[in-house]
Amino acid sequence: MKILSKFFTEIRNRALVWDTITTSFWVTLGKAVGFLIPFFIAAWYGVTVETDAFFFVYGLVLFMAGIFASMVTIVIVPYVAELKAEYQDIGNFVGNILSLSGLGLLILSILFLLVCRLILPFVTKFSSNSLELIYLLLLEIVPLIVLLAWTSILSGTLNTYKKFIFPAISPAIRAIICLGVIFIFKDKIGVHSVALGYVVGEIFRFVFLACVIRYLKIFKLKFFLQFNPKLWEFFKTSSYQIIGTAAFGFKPVADRMMASWLGEGSVSVLYYADRLYMIPIIFIIDGLAVVILSHWSNRFYKSEIKGLRQDVKNVETVVVLIAFLILVILFMFNRQIVNIAFSRGAFDRAKLSEVAMVFKCFLIGFVPLAWVQIYMRGFIVVKNTKIIMKCAIFMNLLTIVLNFVLMQFFKVVGIALASSFVSVFSLVYLRGKFYKLTGKQEEGNHELP
């Protein structure tokens, strides 16, 4: 018992290790509930024209929301860390971002709806009835663009203060509300209940995070519009990440758009396999990535800069080892996992083997995708998001080319293969750039090129 007690004491004294373990647990728990949603949708709705329409719409909205939301969750961390070190008013900074992003994304959402109405008939092969359903679903779910951005801003700020547990469990709150709404209305309004569930769930998530900030008295949150030099620097630095995120985020949109060329059910099959694939990625990366970004940023802006390169080396070793072990298990039990997830309810059993094959092809890129996340956090800590942008644009173009070629021979399986190849290329590019650009860090140079 003494040895065990000493071991746990040692772990708790290592802030990075302890925060990683606890945050990974809570992130896994929070995201696990959210990942149940596609399985319930599969059981309640199966593989149909309606599910194709919803998953296509959901991908479009996530793409638009992700342009800002996924970026701000991580990019805001070093800025808040810097403001903390300078004893600046965090509430003003966060309130400014909330207000400006809300106004800008509202305008963007309206333009997005208009553009979709104009171009979708030319870039997809959905029927006219499916397109009308898509337009209606877009109108119903488009508020997510603003809501996801706002919850991401609050999540990133709480992570900077090392309040990891609240952002980690907030997706579970959204998912529980979402599933409840879908269950109540699924027989009355059909697939529209899924759109309603996601919107209502995200509203509850935002209110929860705002209440946490108020209850913990971290800072006084206030909405107002006012530009200042720090805010301008934030948006300028973020612009590269926004473009990069847009390019990365367009990949699943392009995948589903091109899957629509392959016939009924292809979009749904691709989505279901992708959801299975992302579960272990979330398990490995989300908790760790949140913690290392916060710890690395706080150290970096307290002038403890020489350790960043070594920190990345240490973390990547652990991530690659864990990812490889999980990959072996997933390959061994591929078919069993798919059967457990989808062989019930309205799901067409004939589609199980197709989902299993797509899932297996996604897994080829599993280790590179987990690995590359570490380098992305390293670039964000030093505010060098331009490299991420360049990588994203190139890899997005490569995805479209590979999709087009491989789907000719392997149909929807080819799209999954293309994703895996792109993950490998992304890893090679970002890993080489990171160690090249941080070479001067060994000499103690704070400003990286």
N, C-alpha and C positions, 0 to 999 in steps of 0.2 A: 504493500500500500504506500509506503514511503517513497519507493521508486516511482510509482505512478503519480503520486502527488507532486513530486519534484519535477517530473516530466511536464505536467500541466502548468505548473508555476513557470517553468522555463518558456513554454509556449506563450503564456499570457504576457510575459515580459518582453516578448518580441512583437511589437505593435503591428508590423506589417503582416507577419504570419497569422497572428490572432485575428486581425481584422479581415484577412482573406478567408480564413476558415469560417468565421461567423457570417460574413457577408455572403459568401458562396452558398451557405446553408439557406439564408433567408431569400436570396435571389432565386435559388432553385425552387424553394417552396412557393414564392410569389409567381414565378413564371410557369411552374408546373400546372397551376390551376388554369392559367391562360391557355396553355397548350392542350388542355382538355376540350376546348371549344371546337376545334376542327373535328375531333372524334365524335362529339355529340352531333355536329352538323352532318357528318357522314352517316351516323345512325338514323337521324331524323329525316334527312333529305336525300341521302345516297349520292349517286353520280348522275346528274341531270342537266338539262339546258339551263335551269334556274341556278344551280350551283356554279356552273361555268360562268354565268353572268355575274353572280355575286363575287366570286373569287377574282374575276378580272377587275371588277370595280374596286374591290378592297385593295388589290395590288396598286391600282392607279392612285388611290387616296393615300396609301402608305408611302408611295413614292413622293407625292407632293408634300406630305407632312414630314417625311424623313429628310427632305432637303434642308429643313431648318431644325426639326426636332432632334434627330440623332446627332446633328452637329453641335447644337447648343448644350446638350447634356455633358459633353466632354470638353468642348472648347471653353466653356464658361469657368471650368475649374481653375486653371492657372490664373485667370483674371481675378476671380474672387480671392484666391490665395494671395495674390499680389496686393489687392486692396486691404485684406486683413493685416498683412505685414506693415502696411502704411497707415493703419487705423482710420481708413476711409469709411464713408457711409455706404454699407452694402445694400441697404433697403432702397436707396435712391437708384443705385446702379441696376438692381434687379427689376425694380418697378418701371424704370425706363425701358428696359428690354421687353418686359411684358406688354407694355402699352404700344411701343413701336411695332413689335412683332404681330400683335393682335390686329392693328390697323392694316399693316402691310399684307398679312396673310388673308384678311377678309377680302381685300381687293384682288389678291391673287386667286382666291377661291372662285370668285365670280368670273374672272377671265378663264380660269381652268375649265369651268362648266361650258363656257361658250366655245372654247377650242375643241373640247371633246365632242361636242355636238357636230362640229364641222369636219373633223378629220377621222373619227372612228369608222365611218362607212368605207373609207378608202384604205385603212391600214389593218383592218380585221376582216374576217369572213363569217361574222355572226349573221344570223337571219335578221330580217327586219323586225320581227317580234322580239327577238333577243336584244336587239339594239334599243328598242323602246324601253324594255325592262332595265337595261343598263343605264339609260339616261335617268330613269326614275330613281334607281338605287343610288346613283351619284348624287342626286339632289338631296336624298335622305341622309347620306353618310358624310357629306362634305364638311359639316361642322368639326369633324375629327381633325381636320388640318390645323385649325386654330387650337383646339383642345390639347392635341398631342404636343404641340410646341410649348404651350404653357406648362403642362405637367413636366416636360423635359427641363425647362428652365428651373423650376422648383426642385426637381430631383438633383440636377447638377449642383445647385447651390447647397443643398443639404449634404451631398457627398463631400463637398469641400470642407464642411464643418465636421466631417467624419460621423455624421448621423446616418450611416449606411442602411440601417435596418428599415427606416420608413420608406425611402424610395424603393427598396428591395421588395417589400411586401405589398406596395401599392398596386402592382399589376394583378395580384390576387383579388383585391377588392373590386377592381374593374371587371375581372373575369366572373366573379360570383354574381355581381349585378347583371352582367351581360347574359349569363346562362339563365338566370331567373327570368329576365325579360323575354328571351327567346322561348323558354318553356311555356310561359303564360300566353304568348301571342302566336306561337308557331302554327296552330290550327286555324287561327282567325285571319292572319295576314301573310302567312307563308314565309318566304325567304326575306320579306321586308322586316320581319321581326329580328333578323340577325343584324341588319343595319341599325335598327332602333336600339338593340341591346348594346352594341359597341359605343354608340354616342352617349347613352345614359350612363354606361359604366365609366366612361372617361370623365364625365362631369363629376361623378362621385369621387373619382381618383384625385382630381384637381382640388376639390373641396377638402379632402382628407389631408393632402400635403400642405395646403394653406393653413389649415387648423393646427398642424404639427408645428409649423414655423411660429405661429402666434402663441401656442401653448408653451413651447420651449423658450420663447422670448429671444430667439437668435438675432432677429432684427425686426424692425417695423416695416412691413410690406405695404407699399403705397403705389398706386397707379398714377403716372403723370408723364407728360411728353416734354423732354428737354434734352437737347444734344450737348455733350461735353467732350473734351479731348479723349478721355478714357473710353467712352462709349463709341466714339468714332474709330479709335484704334481697334476695339473689339470687333466691330462690323467689318473693318478693313481686313483684319486677319481672318475673320470668319468667312469672308467672301470666297477665299480659295477653298476652304473646307465645304462651303455650300455648293460650289461648282463640282468639287470632287464627290460629295455626297449625292448630288443630283445624278452624276454619271454612274456611281455605284448603285444608287437606288433605281435607276432606270433599267438595270439588268433584269430583275424579276418581271418588270412591266414588259420588256422586250421578249422575255421568255414566254410569258402568257399570251402576248399578242401573236407570236409566231406559233404557239401551240394551238391557237384558234384556227390556224390553217389546216390542222391535222384531223379535224372532225369532232363530233360531239363527244364530250367526256374527257378530252385530252387536257384541257385546262385544269379540270378537277383532279385528274390523276397526278399531274405535275405538282399541284398545290399540296395534296395529301402527302406525297413522298417528301416534298420539301419541308413540311412541318415536322415529320419524323426526323429528318436530317438535322434540323435546327435545334432540337431538344438537347442532344449531347453538347452541341456547340455552346448553347446557353449555360449548360452545367459547368463547362470548363472555363469559359471566358468571362461571363458577365460579372460574377462576384469579384474575381481576380482583377479584371480590367478597371472596375470602379475604384478598388482600393489602391492599386499601384498608381493610377493617375492622380489620386488625391495625395498620397504619400510622396511620390516623385515631385509633384508640383510644389508642395509646401517646402520640401528640401531645396529644390532648385531656386526658389525665390527667397530663401534664407542664405543664399550663397554657398550651399553645400552641393556643388555642381559636378565635382570630379567623379562622383559615384554613379552617375546615370548610365554610362556605358556598361559598367560592371553589373548594375542592377538588371539591365535588360538581358545580359548574358545569363545571369542566374535564373531569371524568370523563364526565359525561353527554354532552358534545359528541362525545367519541371513541366512546362506546358507540353512540350513535344513528347516527353515520356508518357504522361497521362493520356494524351490524345491518341498515341499509338496503341496503348493497351485497350482503350475504349473501342478503337477502330477494329481490332482483332475480334473483340466480343460481338460487335455489331455485324461484322461479316459472317461470323459463325452462326448467329441466330437471326439472320436477316428475315427469312420467311416467317419464322415464328412471331417475330415482333410485329410484322405487318398483319398477320392473322389475328393477333390479340387486339391490335388497334382498330381494325376495320371489319372483321368478319361478323357483323351483327346488324340488326335493323334493316334499313332500306338499301344498304350498300350491296351492289352487284358483285357476287362472289367471283364472276368471270374476270373482274378487274383487279383482283388481288395479286395475281402473278405479274401484271403490268406495273402496279404500284411497287411491288417488291424489286423488280428489275431497275426501275427508275431510282429507287432508294439506294440500291447497291452502287449505281453509277455515280450518284451524288457523293457517296462515301469515299470515292477515290480522292476527292479533294478535301477530305475531312481534316487531316493533319495540317496541310498548308494553310487552310482557312483559319484554323485556330492559332497557328504560329504567327501569321501575318498581323493579327490583332495587336500583338505586343509591340511591334515596330511602329504601328500607327499611333499608339499611345505615346511612344517616345518622341515622335515628331510633334505631337500636339503639345507635350510638355514644354518644348522649346519654341512653340508657336511657328513651326515651319510646316504649315499646311499646304504650301504650294506643291510640294513633292507628292503629297497624297492626291491632290487635284490632278496632276499630270498622269499619275498612275491610273486613276479612276477613268479618265477620259480614254486612255489607250486601251485599257482592259474592257471597257464598255464596247468600243468598236470591235475589238477582238471577239467578244461574246457574240455579237450579231453575225459576224462572218462565220464563226465556228458553228453557231446554231443553224445557219442556212445550209452549210455543207453537210453537217452530220445528220440533221433531220431528214435529209433526202434518203439516207441509208437506214437509219435507226428510228425514225419518227420521234416520239416524245422522249425516248431513251437518249437520243442524240443530243437533246437540249441539256439533259443532266450531265452527259459526258463533257459537253462544252463548258459547263460551269466548273467542273473539276479541273479541266486544263487551265482555265483562266485563274483559278486559285493558285496553281503552281507558278504560273508566270508572275502573278502579283507578289508572291513570296520572294522569288528570285530578285525582282526589281527593287522592292522596298528594303530587303535585307542588305543588299549591296549599297544602296544609297545611305542607309542609316549609319553603317559603320564607316563609310567614306566621310560623311559630313560631321560625324562626332569624333573623328580622329584628333582634332585640335582640342577636344575636351580634356584629353589626358594632360594637356599643358595648362589647363585651368582657364580656358577661354570661354567666358559666359555667352558671348554672342556667336551663335553658329551661323554659317553662311546659308 
